[in-house]
């Protein structure tokens, strides 16, 4: 039980005593430490309902609450009840965290299964900078959800079945350089695709040939299926190298092609059940006209008012769309995997698509908890979408390479003693960590500027600053003579800096549930920055190895707990800590 949960439980009992019925308290972390650690406005909320004086009600609550040994309390303003946790309570809680592998984090997800759909690049195309957000946010949410006790299925729903394959098949048969394919398969497939695509602009017969190749693939032609499978295999090999570098893992790679055989039956079922109808030869899902049009994903407002905005699940030519595949995917995840929740980590532009799909799935009887975890764009330092000089999307591999190269240069400047393989490994850890933290420290809904110098700085809100904090703590234990068992130490908090460090250590178990509630890894990133700053203040004000016992062991135990939480927190963001920097 966290300190917040402990206090909440006590406050709940007091409210029941005063009001004569169970009442959920409104308790939150105080925004300003001058008002204490936690703050409740329950008296003001309830007084309005009961038509009584809020300060008088706050007095009654305060007289009824048992906070002995935990906190002190006072009433401020119109009826806020402010609680300040006692140093001895923080000390006792820190001692308990040193013995707790979960570090005070509740198992919120026990018995619940989540499917997380993230990254999802198209095969035969390189991953670009735009894939950073989905891949890194999705991976972090998987890690945090697992730590909170959820069973997580990570699924990479790759784009491996679509109109681009007609052009790739034609290009494979007429333009492919097999030697280039062996050296860099993605690069060669992209070259082939672009050449064929360009030629269709000048010669319509090429486009017709591509369509024929696609139809043959969809009909199961053995030659085209074999080429398609080779494209998938070489693409997966290239993608896996990037995922290995990012330390991102998937339980499944069920791409669009996996659901192909389900689509025709799905459309037939929607027609039979009256969930969709034909319109100009296409099969569409329309509004049921039971909602306010402004809240209805199947309505759109135009100059002459609200009109239908259907989701097409089969085109007039018999082809299927993303909507059809996504409905089949939901069916599989609910019926086969028994998912309680499905999270889609996909950009903001797909918002309407998912609103339509989720509502259609609910009408169909697929009653899961579906969530679109959307995000904004990555901008260059000119505040425009990151592009190369030729106007292409910046390759993800290029971004990672540059991050590691810049990290290597910074490390060589700061610590020239580091050489060889050790220096290379540290540059990899620091460079990749910097890219991840730059992403995860942002509110996912906002656009953010990808600024190299700021990202790799040892000071400020960066991964290298947090990694350096971890390295600094490790250096303390390298200088310590002998073994140290932190779990057996009685912690004493004497200085304000010690108390504040213990305060932040206690909040780790409070932050993670908030992260998963709104899918915001930036809350964890910001917490870790606060913790690191508190540690540096503590380290400057409170000598550790030069202190006398029992203060020395107490401070070493605080260092150990800080190191454990920093590394665990960074690990949940997918970021490693080097031994040295």
Backbone torsions as a table, in degrees:
resi	resn	phi	psi	omega
1	UNK	NA	126.5	178.0
2	UNK	-72.2	165.9	177.4
3	UNK	-62.4	-37.0	178.2
4	UNK	-62.9	-44.7	178.9
5	UNK	-64.6	-38.6	178.3
6	UNK	-61.0	-49.1	-179.3
7	UNK	-65.6	-40.0	179.7
8	UNK	-61.6	-41.1	179.2
9	UNK	-62.6	-43.6	-179.9
10	UNK	-67.1	-40.1	179.9
11	UNK	-67.4	-35.9	178.4
12	UNK	-61.5	-42.5	178.4
13	UNK	-63.7	-40.7	179.4
14	UNK	-63.5	-41.6	179.0
15	UNK	-64.1	-38.4	178.4
16	UNK	-65.9	-37.6	177.9
17	UNK	-63.7	-44.3	-176.0
18	UNK	-74.3	-41.1	-172.6
19	UNK	-95.9	-16.4	178.7
20	UNK	80.0	11.9	177.9
21	UNK	-154.1	152.8	179.3
22	UNK	-59.3	130.4	-178.5
23	UNK	-139.0	129.5	179.7
24	UNK	-77.4	122.6	-179.9
25	UNK	-76.2	152.6	175.1
26	UNK	-101.6	99.0	-174.2
27	UNK	-126.6	132.8	-178.3
28	UNK	-143.0	163.4	175.4
29	UNK	-67.4	132.8	180.0
30	UNK	-68.4	135.5	-179.7
31	UNK	-72.5	-23.8	-177.0
32	UNK	-130.8	121.2	-176.0
33	UNK	-64.2	-15.0	176.1
34	UNK	-64.2	-22.3	179.8
35	UNK	-100.8	11.4	178.1
36	UNK	105.4	-167.7	-178.0
37	UNK	-92.7	-39.9	-178.4
38	UNK	-132.5	153.2	-174.0
39	UNK	-139.3	139.6	177.3
40	UNK	-126.4	134.5	174.0
41	UNK	-108.4	20.0	-177.0
42	UNK	-56.8	-39.4	-177.6
43	UNK	-62.0	-39.5	-178.4
44	UNK	-70.8	-41.1	179.3
45	UNK	-65.1	-46.7	-176.3
46	UNK	-72.9	-34.4	-179.8
47	UNK	-62.4	-36.6	179.0
48	UNK	-63.7	-43.0	179.9
49	UNK	-67.0	-37.5	-176.0
50	UNK	-91.2	-3.3	-179.0
51	UNK	56.1	49.3	177.7
52	UNK	-127.5	174.8	-179.1
53	UNK	-77.3	124.0	-175.4
54	UNK	-62.9	-39.7	-179.5
55	UNK	-68.2	-36.8	178.3
56	UNK	-65.4	-40.0	177.7
57	UNK	-66.8	-39.5	177.4
58	UNK	-59.6	-39.9	177.2
59	UNK	-61.2	-43.3	179.2
60	UNK	-62.1	-43.3	-179.7
61	UNK	-64.5	-42.9	-178.2
62	UNK	-63.9	-37.2	178.6
63	UNK	-69.4	-25.3	-176.5
64	UNK	-92.0	-20.2	-173.8
65	UNK	-81.9	134.6	178.0
66	UNK	-99.4	102.5	179.6
67	UNK	-120.0	20.0	-179.0
68	UNK	-60.6	131.5	179.6
69	UNK	80.2	-5.4	-178.6
70	UNK	-113.6	-47.8	-171.8
71	UNK	-158.1	167.9	166.1
72	UNK	-111.7	161.2	-177.4
73	UNK	-144.4	152.8	174.4
74	UNK	-151.8	161.9	179.8
75	UNK	-100.8	134.0	179.2
76	UNK	-128.8	153.3	174.1
77	UNK	58.7	-142.4	-174.6
78	UNK	-76.6	-3.5	179.6
79	UNK	149.8	17.7	173.7
80	UNK	-68.2	139.3	171.1
81	UNK	-107.6	116.6	-177.0
82	UNK	-106.6	131.2	-177.8
83	UNK	-113.7	133.6	174.9
84	UNK	-116.3	118.6	-179.2
85	UNK	-68.5	136.8	179.9
86	UNK	-71.4	144.5	177.6
87	UNK	-54.9	-38.7	-179.3
88	UNK	-67.6	-29.4	176.6
89	UNK	-71.0	-40.9	175.1
90	UNK	-62.0	-42.1	-179.4
91	UNK	-62.1	-46.1	-179.6
92	UNK	-64.2	-38.4	-179.3
93	UNK	-69.0	-39.7	176.9
94	UNK	-60.7	-40.0	177.0
95	UNK	-60.5	-41.5	-179.5
96	UNK	-67.3	-34.8	179.6
97	UNK	-66.1	-33.3	179.6
98	UNK	-65.1	-20.0	179.6
99	UNK	-102.7	-0.5	-171.9
100	UNK	-110.6	111.2	179.5
101	UNK	-62.9	-20.6	179.0
102	UNK	-88.8	-6.4	176.0
103	UNK	55.6	38.8	175.3
104	UNK	81.7	8.9	-177.2
105	UNK	-89.4	127.8	179.6
106	UNK	-71.9	151.5	175.4
107	UNK	-88.4	78.5	-175.2
108	UNK	-68.6	-30.0	-168.7
109	UNK	-100.1	14.0	-176.2
110	UNK	-56.3	126.9	178.6
111	UNK	81.4	5.5	-179.2
112	UNK	-114.3	139.1	-178.2
113	UNK	-115.7	129.1	179.6
114	UNK	-118.8	133.4	167.7
115	UNK	-98.9	125.7	178.3
116	UNK	-111.9	118.0	-179.1
117	UNK	-101.5	109.8	-177.5
118	UNK	-148.3	167.0	-178.1
119	UNK	73.5	-76.6	171.3
120	UNK	46.3	57.4	176.0
121	UNK	-75.7	166.7	172.2
122	UNK	-86.0	137.3	177.2
123	UNK	-72.7	161.4	-177.7
124	UNK	64.4	16.9	174.5
125	UNK	-137.5	146.0	179.6
126	UNK	-75.0	147.6	171.6
127	UNK	-70.1	139.3	-179.3
128	UNK	-119.4	-178.8	-174.2
129	UNK	-59.7	-27.9	179.1
130	UNK	-64.6	-20.5	178.7
131	UNK	-79.7	-10.6	-178.2
132	UNK	-57.5	-47.5	-170.1
133	UNK	-65.0	-51.6	-178.9
134	UNK	-61.4	-44.5	-175.7
135	UNK	-65.9	-46.9	-173.8
136	UNK	-78.3	-40.7	176.9
137	UNK	-64.5	-45.9	-178.8
138	UNK	-60.4	-45.0	179.7
139	UNK	-62.0	-43.4	-179.8
140	UNK	-64.0	-42.6	179.1
141	UNK	-63.8	-36.3	175.7
142	UNK	-61.8	-45.7	-178.2
143	UNK	-63.6	-44.6	-177.5
144	UNK	-68.2	-42.7	179.7
145	UNK	-61.4	-42.9	178.1
146	UNK	-61.8	-42.1	-179.8
147	UNK	-63.4	-30.0	178.8
148	UNK	-84.7	5.2	172.7
149	UNK	98.4	-0.5	177.3
150	UNK	-73.6	149.4	167.0
151	UNK	-87.7	122.7	-173.4
152	UNK	-116.0	132.3	171.5
153	UNK	-112.1	112.2	179.4
154	UNK	-91.8	120.4	-174.3
155	UNK	-122.7	124.2	178.0
156	UNK	-97.5	95.5	-174.6
157	UNK	-83.0	73.7	-172.8
158	UNK	-69.5	151.2	177.2
159	UNK	-84.7	91.8	-174.9
160	UNK	-121.3	22.3	-177.5
161	UNK	-157.1	104.0	-177.9
162	UNK	-172.4	-178.0	-173.7
163	UNK	-63.9	-25.4	-178.5
164	UNK	-62.7	-22.6	-176.6
165	UNK	-71.1	-24.3	174.2
166	UNK	-59.9	-44.3	179.9
167	UNK	-69.9	-39.2	-179.8
168	UNK	-66.1	-41.3	179.4
169	UNK	-62.4	-45.7	178.8
170	UNK	-63.3	-43.6	179.4
171	UNK	-65.6	-37.6	178.6
172	UNK	-60.2	-41.7	-176.4
173	UNK	-77.3	-23.7	-171.5
174	UNK	-118.4	-21.6	-170.9
175	UNK	-131.0	-4.8	-169.9
176	UNK	-67.5	135.1	171.5
177	UNK	-101.1	103.7	-172.5
178	UNK	-65.3	-31.9	177.8
179	UNK	-66.5	-43.3	177.9
180	UNK	-64.7	-35.1	178.6
181	UNK	-62.6	-40.0	178.8
182	UNK	-66.1	-36.8	-176.4
183	UNK	-76.3	-45.1	-178.2
184	UNK	-149.4	85.4	-171.5
185	UNK	-59.1	-43.4	-177.7
186	UNK	-64.0	-44.0	-179.0
187	UNK	-60.5	-41.6	-178.9
188	UNK	-70.2	-40.1	178.1
189	UNK	-64.7	-38.4	177.7
190	UNK	-65.3	-42.3	178.4
191	UNK	-59.3	-46.7	-179.4
192	UNK	-61.5	-46.5	-179.1
193	UNK	-60.0	-46.1	-177.0
194	UNK	-65.1	-40.6	-179.4
195	UNK	-64.4	-44.7	179.9
196	UNK	-65.3	-44.1	-179.7
197	UNK	-59.4	-42.1	179.6
198	UNK	-65.6	-38.2	-177.2
199	UNK	-69.2	-24.6	178.7
200	UNK	-67.9	-23.6	-179.8
201	UNK	-68.9	-32.1	-176.8
202	UNK	-96.1	-23.7	-174.1
203	UNK	-136.5	104.6	-176.4
204	UNK	-65.8	-21.9	179.6
205	UNK	-66.6	-29.2	177.7
206	UNK	-65.6	-41.5	179.1
207	UNK	-62.9	-40.6	178.6
208	UNK	-63.8	-40.1	177.7
209	UNK	-61.5	-41.7	179.5
210	UNK	-62.9	-40.4	179.8
211	UNK	-64.7	-38.8	178.5
212	UNK	-64.0	-42.1	178.9
213	UNK	-62.5	-39.0	179.9
214	UNK	-66.9	-43.7	179.5
215	UNK	-61.5	-40.7	177.9
216	UNK	-62.5	-41.0	177.1
217	UNK	-61.2	-48.3	-177.3
218	UNK	-66.4	-24.6	178.5
219	UNK	-86.4	-3.6	176.2
220	UNK	92.4	22.0	178.4
221	UNK	-56.8	124.7	-173.7
222	UNK	-59.3	-42.0	-178.8
223	UNK	-64.0	-48.3	-178.3
224	UNK	-66.8	-37.0	176.5
225	UNK	-62.8	-39.3	-179.9
226	UNK	-65.7	-42.0	177.7
227	UNK	-65.0	-45.2	178.5
228	UNK	-56.6	-44.1	-178.7
229	UNK	-64.6	-37.9	177.1
230	UNK	-63.1	-40.8	177.2
231	UNK	-59.8	-44.0	179.8
232	UNK	-62.0	-46.5	-175.2
233	UNK	-63.2	-46.8	-177.9
234	UNK	-69.6	-33.9	178.4
235	UNK	-66.1	-45.3	179.5
236	UNK	-61.2	-38.4	179.2
237	UNK	-61.0	-45.2	179.1
238	UNK	-66.6	-41.4	179.1
239	UNK	-64.6	-40.9	-177.4
240	UNK	-61.5	-34.3	178.2
241	UNK	-62.8	-38.9	177.7
242	UNK	-69.1	-44.1	179.9
243	UNK	-63.3	-37.8	177.7
244	UNK	-62.6	-41.0	179.8
245	UNK	-65.5	-35.6	179.4
246	UNK	-85.2	-5.7	-175.7
247	UNK	57.0	46.1	177.8
248	UNK	-109.3	129.7	-176.6
249	UNK	-124.0	146.2	176.7
250	UNK	-121.4	147.2	172.7
251	UNK	-82.6	-29.8	-178.3
252	UNK	-144.9	153.0	171.4
253	UNK	-123.3	63.6	-178.9
254	UNK	-88.1	97.0	-177.3
255	UNK	-80.5	-175.7	-177.6
256	UNK	-58.6	-36.7	-176.3
257	UNK	-62.3	-27.4	-176.7
258	UNK	-61.4	-29.1	-174.0
259	UNK	-100.1	4.2	-172.1
260	UNK	-58.0	-41.6	-176.9
261	UNK	-71.3	-12.7	-177.7
262	UNK	-88.7	-16.2	-165.5
263	UNK	-69.7	-42.2	-178.1
264	UNK	-62.7	-45.6	179.0
265	UNK	-64.6	-35.6	178.7
266	UNK	-62.2	-46.8	-179.5
267	UNK	-62.8	-42.9	178.6
268	UNK	-59.0	-41.8	-179.6
269	UNK	-65.5	-40.9	178.1
270	UNK	-62.3	-37.8	178.1
271	UNK	-69.4	-44.5	-178.6
272	UNK	-61.9	-38.5	-176.4
273	UNK	-86.8	0.9	179.6
274	UNK	73.2	18.9	178.8
275	UNK	-84.1	-16.9	178.0
276	UNK	-144.3	162.1	177.1
277	UNK	-147.2	162.8	-179.9
278	UNK	-77.5	144.1	176.3
279	UNK	-148.5	114.1	-177.2
280	UNK	53.3	38.4	177.2
281	UNK	89.2	-18.2	179.0
282	UNK	-93.4	157.9	175.3
283	UNK	-103.3	123.5	-171.8
284	UNK	-130.2	151.5	172.0
285	UNK	-101.5	121.9	-177.0
286	UNK	-107.2	170.1	174.6
287	UNK	-63.8	148.5	173.3
288	UNK	-89.9	-2.7	178.3
289	UNK	57.9	35.9	178.1
290	UNK	-110.4	-4.2	-176.4
291	UNK	-114.7	162.2	167.6
292	UNK	-59.3	128.9	-176.8
293	UNK	-53.5	-32.2	-179.0
294	UNK	-68.1	-18.4	179.5
295	UNK	-106.0	3.2	-173.6
296	UNK	-100.0	116.0	-178.2
297	UNK	-68.5	-12.2	-179.7
298	UNK	-99.4	15.9	174.7
299	UNK	-125.9	148.9	176.4
300	UNK	-138.9	145.4	-177.9
301	UNK	-95.6	123.9	176.7
302	UNK	-120.6	-174.9	-175.5
303	UNK	-57.4	-36.0	-177.4
304	UNK	-95.3	16.6	175.4
305	UNK	110.0	-163.8	-177.1
306	UNK	-77.3	135.7	179.6
307	UNK	-139.6	168.7	-177.3
308	UNK	-66.3	143.4	176.8
309	UNK	-136.5	70.0	-170.7
310	UNK	-72.2	159.3	171.2
311	UNK	-96.8	124.4	-179.1
312	UNK	-88.0	127.9	178.4
313	UNK	-112.5	-10.4	169.1
314	UNK	-150.7	125.6	-179.0
315	UNK	-73.4	166.3	-179.3
316	UNK	-62.0	-28.1	179.2
317	UNK	-85.3	4.6	177.7
318	UNK	93.5	-4.7	-179.5
319	UNK	-77.1	154.6	178.9
320	UNK	-102.9	165.1	-176.2
321	UNK	-125.1	178.7	177.7
322	UNK	-56.5	-37.3	-178.5
323	UNK	-59.8	-41.4	-179.7
324	UNK	-64.4	-48.2	-179.0
325	UNK	-62.7	-40.8	-178.2
326	UNK	-67.5	-33.6	175.6
327	UNK	-67.8	-40.1	177.2
328	UNK	-64.4	-36.7	179.0
329	UNK	-64.2	-44.1	177.5
330	UNK	-60.9	-44.3	179.1
331	UNK	-56.6	-45.9	-178.4
332	UNK	-65.3	-44.1	-176.5
333	UNK	-68.4	-33.1	178.2
334	UNK	-79.2	-48.4	-172.7
335	UNK	-79.2	-35.3	-176.3
336	UNK	-96.2	-45.0	-178.1
337	UNK	-91.2	-8.3	-179.2
338	UNK	53.5	45.8	-178.6
339	UNK	-70.4	135.2	172.1
340	UNK	-83.2	-35.3	179.6
341	UNK	-136.1	148.5	171.9
342	UNK	-128.4	122.7	-179.8
343	UNK	-108.6	130.6	176.8
344	UNK	-111.9	111.2	-179.8
345	UNK	-94.0	88.9	-171.1
346	UNK	-139.6	150.0	-174.0
347	UNK	-61.7	161.3	-177.8
348	UNK	-54.3	-37.5	-177.0
349	UNK	-58.4	-18.7	-179.3
350	UNK	-90.7	11.8	-174.6
351	UNK	-57.0	-49.8	-178.6
352	UNK	-63.6	-42.4	179.6
353	UNK	-54.5	-47.7	-176.9
354	UNK	-72.7	-33.2	175.4
355	UNK	-60.0	-43.1	179.5
356	UNK	-66.9	-44.8	-177.2
357	UNK	-64.3	-43.2	-177.8
358	UNK	-64.6	-42.2	-180.0
359	UNK	-67.5	-40.8	178.9
360	UNK	-62.3	-39.8	179.6
361	UNK	-65.1	-40.2	179.1
362	UNK	-64.8	-43.0	177.1
363	UNK	-60.2	-33.2	-177.5
364	UNK	-75.5	-12.6	179.5
365	UNK	97.2	9.4	177.2
366	UNK	-89.6	89.3	-168.7
367	UNK	-93.5	69.1	173.0
368	UNK	-103.0	177.1	174.9
369	UNK	-99.2	100.8	-175.2
370	UNK	-99.5	133.6	-178.0
371	UNK	-134.7	129.3	172.9
372	UNK	-95.8	109.5	179.6
373	UNK	-94.8	92.4	-171.4
374	UNK	-89.1	164.9	179.6
375	UNK	-152.3	160.3	-179.4
376	UNK	-86.9	-157.6	-173.0
377	UNK	-106.7	160.3	172.7
378	UNK	-98.1	129.2	-178.1
379	UNK	-110.2	151.5	170.7
380	UNK	-77.5	177.1	-177.0
381	UNK	-69.4	-9.8	172.7
382	UNK	-88.1	6.3	178.7
383	UNK	65.4	23.0	172.2
384	UNK	-112.9	162.5	178.8
385	UNK	-54.8	134.3	-176.6
386	UNK	-64.0	121.1	178.2
387	UNK	-138.7	158.8	171.9
388	UNK	-79.5	173.8	179.6
389	UNK	-61.6	-28.4	179.7
390	UNK	-82.4	-1.3	178.1
391	UNK	92.4	1.5	178.8
392	UNK	-81.2	160.7	172.3
393	UNK	-65.7	141.5	179.0
394	UNK	-68.4	129.4	-178.4
395	UNK	-67.1	139.6	-179.9
396	UNK	-64.2	-39.0	177.4
397	UNK	-59.7	-41.1	179.6
398	UNK	-63.5	-39.8	178.7
399	UNK	-62.5	-46.2	-178.4
400	UNK	-65.6	-41.1	178.9
401	UNK	-60.5	-45.7	-178.3
402	UNK	-66.5	-37.7	178.7
403	UNK	-60.8	-43.7	-178.5
404	UNK	-69.4	-40.1	178.6
405	UNK	-62.8	-43.6	179.8
406	UNK	-67.2	-38.3	177.7
407	UNK	-63.9	-40.8	179.0
408	UNK	-61.4	-42.1	179.5
409	UNK	-64.9	-41.6	179.9
410	UNK	-65.8	-40.8	-179.8
411	UNK	-66.2	-42.3	179.3
412	UNK	-61.1	-35.3	179.4
413	UNK	-73.2	-42.1	-175.9
414	UNK	-79.7	-36.7	-174.9
415	UNK	-140.9	78.3	-176.8
416	UNK	-65.1	-12.4	178.6
417	UNK	-67.2	-27.6	179.7
418	UNK	-73.7	125.0	-176.0
419	UNK	-137.0	169.0	169.1
420	UNK	59.1	-141.4	-174.2
421	UNK	-63.4	-36.0	179.9
422	UNK	-62.0	-45.4	179.5
423	UNK	-62.1	-40.7	179.4
424	UNK	-63.7	-43.1	-178.8
425	UNK	-65.9	-41.6	179.6
426	UNK	-65.3	-40.8	178.7
427	UNK	-61.2	-39.6	178.5
428	UNK	-63.1	-47.4	-178.7
429	UNK	-62.9	-44.4	-176.7
430	UNK	-71.8	-43.9	-177.9
431	UNK	-65.1	-49.1	179.4
432	UNK	-65.8	-40.6	178.2
433	UNK	-60.7	-37.7	-179.5
434	UNK	-65.0	-42.2	178.9
435	UNK	-63.2	-44.5	-179.1
436	UNK	-64.1	-46.0	-175.8
437	UNK	-68.4	-35.2	177.1
438	UNK	-57.6	-36.9	177.8
439	UNK	-73.8	-51.0	-169.3
440	UNK	-77.7	-14.7	177.7
441	UNK	-84.5	-5.1	178.9
442	UNK	-94.1	149.0	166.7
443	UNK	-62.4	124.3	-171.9
444	UNK	-60.8	-23.3	-176.2
445	UNK	-81.6	-13.0	-177.8
446	UNK	-95.6	153.0	169.1
447	UNK	-74.8	149.0	176.7
448	UNK	-139.1	155.2	-176.7
449	UNK	-91.3	128.1	-179.6
450	UNK	-87.3	94.3	-174.3
451	UNK	-111.7	110.5	-172.9
452	UNK	-58.4	-51.0	-173.9
453	UNK	-62.4	-41.9	179.4
454	UNK	-67.8	-37.7	-176.6
455	UNK	-63.7	-35.4	-173.9
456	UNK	-101.9	7.5	-179.1
457	UNK	-68.2	145.0	177.3
458	UNK	-79.7	-12.4	176.3
459	UNK	-115.3	158.1	177.1
460	UNK	92.3	-166.8	-171.9
461	UNK	-87.3	72.1	-174.8
462	UNK	-134.8	161.7	174.0
463	UNK	-64.4	-43.3	179.1
464	UNK	-57.5	-34.2	177.2
465	UNK	-63.6	-42.8	179.5
466	UNK	-70.1	-40.5	178.2
467	UNK	-64.2	-39.6	177.5
468	UNK	-63.5	-36.9	177.3
469	UNK	-61.4	-42.2	178.5
470	UNK	-64.9	-44.4	179.1
471	UNK	-61.6	-39.2	-179.7
472	UNK	-61.9	-41.3	179.3
473	UNK	-67.6	-41.2	178.1
474	UNK	-59.9	-35.9	-179.8
475	UNK	-64.9	-29.9	176.6
476	UNK	-62.4	-45.2	-177.8
477	UNK	-73.3	-25.5	174.7
478	UNK	-66.8	-32.4	179.6
479	UNK	-82.5	-15.1	-177.7
480	UNK	-73.9	134.5	-176.9
481	UNK	-91.5	106.5	176.6
482	UNK	111.5	179.5	178.7
483	UNK	-82.4	150.8	179.1
484	UNK	-134.3	122.0	178.4
485	UNK	-106.9	97.6	-175.3
486	UNK	-67.1	-27.6	-174.9
487	UNK	-68.8	-15.3	-178.2
488	UNK	-99.9	5.5	-173.0
489	UNK	-91.6	140.4	170.1
490	UNK	-90.8	117.5	-176.1
491	UNK	-84.5	135.8	176.7
492	UNK	-121.4	133.0	-180.0
493	UNK	-116.5	111.8	-175.6
494	UNK	-111.4	-44.9	-176.2
495	UNK	-94.0	156.6	-179.9
496	UNK	-58.5	-36.1	-178.9
497	UNK	-66.3	-34.2	176.7
498	UNK	-68.0	-43.9	-179.5
499	UNK	-62.3	-42.8	-177.8
500	UNK	-67.2	-37.4	177.2
501	UNK	-63.0	-45.1	178.5
502	UNK	-62.9	-36.4	178.3
503	UNK	-59.2	-45.7	-178.6
504	UNK	-72.8	-35.0	176.3
505	UNK	-60.6	-36.7	-178.5
506	UNK	-68.7	-19.2	-173.3
507	UNK	-90.3	-3.8	179.8
508	UNK	-55.9	-47.0	-178.9
509	UNK	-70.6	-14.3	176.5
510	UNK	-88.3	-29.9	-174.7
511	UNK	-75.7	-43.4	-173.2
512	UNK	-59.2	-43.1	175.8
513	UNK	-59.9	-35.2	177.9
514	UNK	-66.7	-36.9	179.2
515	UNK	-60.4	-47.9	-173.7
516	UNK	-76.1	-27.2	-179.0
517	UNK	-61.4	-40.7	-178.2
518	UNK	-118.4	13.2	176.9
519	UNK	54.3	53.0	-175.8
520	UNK	-125.7	85.9	178.3
521	UNK	-59.7	-20.8	-180.0
522	UNK	-62.7	-24.6	176.1
523	UNK	-64.9	-39.1	176.6
524	UNK	-69.8	-42.8	179.1
525	UNK	-59.2	-45.1	-179.4
526	UNK	-67.7	-36.8	176.1
527	UNK	-60.9	-45.0	-178.4
528	UNK	-63.8	-36.2	175.9
529	UNK	-63.8	-43.4	177.1
530	UNK	-60.7	-42.8	-179.8
531	UNK	-63.1	-44.1	179.6
532	UNK	-63.3	-41.0	178.2
533	UNK	-64.2	-39.9	178.2
534	UNK	-64.7	-37.3	178.5
535	UNK	-65.4	-44.2	-178.8
536	UNK	-63.4	-38.0	175.9
537	UNK	-63.9	-43.6	177.2
538	UNK	-60.2	-45.3	-176.2
539	UNK	-64.4	-35.5	179.0
540	UNK	-73.7	-35.4	-173.6
541	UNK	-92.5	-20.7	-171.2
542	UNK	-127.1	98.2	177.2
543	UNK	-55.1	139.7	-178.1
544	UNK	-102.9	-71.5	-175.6
545	UNK	-69.5	-22.8	-179.3
546	UNK	-88.6	-4.5	179.2
547	UNK	-77.1	157.0	174.8
548	UNK	-85.0	157.7	173.7
549	UNK	-71.4	148.7	4.6
550	UNK	-87.9	2.1	-177.0
551	UNK	-65.4	-35.7	-179.8
552	UNK	-58.6	-49.2	-179.6
553	UNK	-65.7	-37.3	178.9
554	UNK	-61.4	-44.7	-178.7
555	UNK	-71.6	-35.2	174.4
556	UNK	-62.3	-39.2	178.8
557	UNK	-64.6	-39.2	175.9
558	UNK	-63.8	-39.4	176.7
559	UNK	-62.4	-44.3	-179.4
560	UNK	-61.6	-44.9	-179.4
561	UNK	-65.8	-39.1	177.2
562	UNK	-61.7	-45.7	179.3
563	UNK	-60.0	-44.7	-178.3
564	UNK	-62.1	-46.2	-177.6
565	UNK	-71.2	-38.7	177.0
566	UNK	-60.1	-47.8	-177.5
567	UNK	-69.0	-38.4	177.4
568	UNK	-65.3	-45.0	-179.9
569	UNK	-62.7	-45.2	177.7
570	UNK	-65.3	-37.7	177.6
571	UNK	-60.5	-37.0	178.2
572	UNK	-69.9	-19.8	173.4
573	UNK	-91.2	0.3	179.9
574	UNK	80.5	22.6	-175.9
575	UNK	-114.4	129.9	179.2
576	UNK	-92.3	161.6	176.4
577	UNK	-115.4	128.1	177.7
578	UNK	-76.8	162.6	176.2
579	UNK	-71.3	-37.8	-179.6
580	UNK	-136.6	163.2	175.7
581	UNK	-139.8	NA	NA
